[in-house]
């Protein structure tokens, strides 16, 4: 029971971070979280430790837990790793692609479009990241999928700090183009589009040293 409760808290906080409801640098009060979730501070502490292992938060002795604030250097390293992993994922995917897989990806891209039309920033952010995870899941590679979940969670913080406003539109259009190349089994084009896409996401980040918002998000309704 304790394990499932801790997992629930980890999932809820991760979603809040990915959805940009919790800002980089925000302090995470154990007591406020315990009250929010109706659990003991011990369970909250366990959840925060797990999140620190994923580098989504940092734990500071005598100060507490804070949403991580990735450096410019870390941001660039994360995108370098993603390009390495996702190039091979794209190569493997296009070689075993099925019509059913393409239907799933097309449906996902349609959801992205709907989220943008509704100006649903949290939903849009989550869907744009999940596109890459869905490819790994459709291949049946759970290890790769989990690695991408971790990397994309870190990317959500990076994009929150550094991404320009128009980047989501570009990402959606590029996802649609990638799916088209996959459906055509055009390996060279799919690889080129995926590489360009990740380079474009990184290029749309504005790396200037703005101070992060250190106020905890007003809404901690993390269902």
Buried (B, 14 or more C-beta within 10 A) or exposed (E): EEEEBBEBBBEBBBBBBBBBBBBBBBBBBBEEBBEBBEBEBEBBBBBBBBBBEBBBBBBEEEEBBBBBBBEBEBBBEBBEEBBEBBBEBBBBBBEEBEEEBBEBBBEBBEBBBEBBEEEBBBBBBBBBBBBBBBBBBBBEBEEBBEBBBBBBBBBBBBBBBBBEEEBBEBBBBBBBBBBBBBBEEBBEBBBBBBBBBBEBBBEBBEBEEEEBBEEBBEEBEBE
